[in-house]
Structure formats: C-alpha cells, structure tokens
Amino acid sequence: MDRGSAAADHLPPAHRSDCALDAEWIGRTVVISASGVLDMLTAPRLEAAIAASLQQDPTAIVVDLTGVDFLASAGMGALVAARDLAGEKVSFGVVADAPATSRPLRLVGLAEVLGLHPTLDSALGRPRG
C-alpha cells in the first residue's frame, strides 16, 4: 500500500476526494446530481459528465450540489467551464443551498453567472407545493 492511500484511509469521509455523480433526464432537461467532495481530483469527472450530456442535445442542464459536502475552487471552475460549454442555447442552473456549496458560490460572485437555485424544483421551474 502506498503512503497516499494509507493516509487517505485514516481521514474522515468528508476529507476524502470522492464524488458520486448521477444523471437523470426529465424530458430534455438533464439533472446531474453530485454528492461527496468536488475538488481538483473529482471536478474533471463532473466536466466529463456534463460534456457527455451535451452530446445528447438537452435544452437545459441542472447541476444539483445538494449532496456535496465540500466545494473547492476547482469544482467552481468546472461549473463555470460547463456553463460556457453549454453556450447560449442550453439553459444552465446549479442547485445549492448548504453553506458548503452556496456560500462559496455567492462569495466569489458566481451565483448570478451560474443561475443558483435553492431547490431542484426551483431550478426546474416547478412551483412550490
């Protein structure tokens, strides 16, 4: 066992660099849900998932960060890159309401750029019920 993986085995789950991604299609809107840690090790996976979704010609992409415990600058960069890749023809939004996700996005001024929403229903334009 190398030293890097041995050290990671002793860290609490919130400090490990693992991120689960899931894509769900609702009509022509894809919701990409992330959970865990979104950092420089996992951000490329998010970018790849969004790029793959764009190949299927969605009208909208929603990235749901509700399950994300830690959002690093690399994760924010991946969101901006994805927004740019989506272009003007694809609606783009991010769901984040927890301090670990929405606060950094607001602090660096990305809430407006990315289309930040507090809930998935809000991002999908569904009325609160």
C-alpha atoms as one frame of an Amber mdcrd trajectory, in Angstrom:
protein
   0.000   0.000   0.000   1.434   3.398  -0.936   1.652   6.194   1.594  -1.003
   8.326  -0.147  -3.761   5.735   0.047  -2.784   4.735   3.584  -3.105   8.352
   4.684  -6.475   8.712   2.938  -7.797   5.625   4.726  -7.438   7.429   8.054
  -9.280  10.582   7.039 -12.930  11.142   7.884 -15.240  10.681   4.867 -15.726
  14.446   4.364 -11.987  14.819   3.724 -11.652  12.118   1.087 -11.738  13.071
  -2.564 -14.635  11.025  -3.783 -17.665  12.248  -5.629 -20.652  10.289  -6.872
 -22.422  11.549  -9.989 -25.827  10.596 -11.334 -27.635  11.882 -14.433 -31.414
  11.863 -14.687 -33.342  13.082 -17.701 -36.645  14.889 -17.255 -37.852  15.462
 -20.775 -34.966  17.266 -22.499 -33.528  18.551 -19.214 -30.671  16.643 -17.622
 -30.175  16.846 -13.869 -26.649  15.903 -12.862 -26.556  15.229  -9.129 -23.252
  15.239  -7.300 -22.504  14.076  -3.790 -19.349  13.978  -1.705 -16.340  16.155
  -2.463 -15.999  18.314  -5.558 -12.327  19.256  -5.769  -9.391  19.144  -8.196
  -9.454  15.339  -8.207 -13.173  14.952  -8.874 -14.058  18.103 -10.863 -12.881
  16.572 -14.177 -15.483  13.804 -13.720 -18.216  16.425 -13.390 -16.954  18.200
 -16.506 -16.941  14.894 -18.412 -20.495  14.066 -17.269 -21.736  17.465 -18.423
 -19.895  17.175 -21.761 -21.414  13.722 -22.310 -24.878  15.089 -21.540 -24.387
  17.903 -24.043 -23.830  15.268 -26.732 -27.494  14.283 -26.253 -28.749  17.803
 -27.094 -30.514  18.872 -23.881 -32.474  22.090 -23.645 -31.335  22.548 -20.047
 -28.682  21.296 -17.637 -29.152  21.453 -13.881 -26.235  20.538 -11.632 -27.577
  19.544  -8.214 -24.983  20.053  -5.477 -27.384  19.207  -2.622 -25.295  16.173
  -1.651 -21.905  17.900  -1.912 -20.032  18.212   1.393 -17.113  20.286   0.089
 -16.856  22.553  -2.953 -13.306  23.595  -3.827 -12.258  26.238  -6.334 -11.627
  23.502  -8.921 -15.263  22.464  -8.578 -16.405  26.038  -9.079 -14.119  26.286
 -12.100 -15.669  23.128 -13.534 -19.131  24.661 -13.161 -18.068  27.843 -14.966
 -16.402  25.820 -17.744 -19.556  23.717 -18.092 -21.713  26.836 -18.259 -19.503
  28.195 -21.033 -19.555  24.853 -22.859 -23.352  24.752 -22.704 -23.496  28.062
 -24.546 -26.484  30.310 -25.032 -28.830  27.660 -26.447 -28.819  25.444 -23.341
 -30.282  26.733 -20.086 -27.916  26.133 -17.160 -28.554  26.150 -13.429 -26.993
  24.996 -10.178 -28.850  23.812  -7.084 -27.036  24.653  -3.859 -28.420  25.840
  -0.543 -25.994  24.486   2.061 -23.205  26.644   3.494 -20.552  24.349   1.994
 -21.847  24.977  -1.530 -23.958  28.107  -1.861 -21.770  30.297   0.334 -18.572
  29.938  -1.711 -20.514  30.431  -4.955 -22.009  33.648  -3.594 -18.723  34.902
  -2.129 -16.860  34.662  -5.422 -19.754  36.155  -7.403 -20.801  33.026  -9.303
 -24.387  32.784  -8.066 -25.711  35.014 -10.859 -23.362  33.641 -13.523 -24.328
  30.026 -12.860 -28.016  30.531 -12.127 -28.009  29.460  -8.467 -31.237  27.936
  -7.104 -32.049  26.830  -3.548 -34.009  23.732  -4.629 -34.284  21.378  -7.576
 -37.932  22.355  -8.007 -36.879  25.988  -8.313 -34.223  25.124 -10.908 -36.761
  23.127 -12.905 -39.320  25.921 -12.726 -41.734  23.889 -10.655 -43.992  25.744
  -8.242 -43.503  25.042  -4.550 -46.113  22.672  -3.295
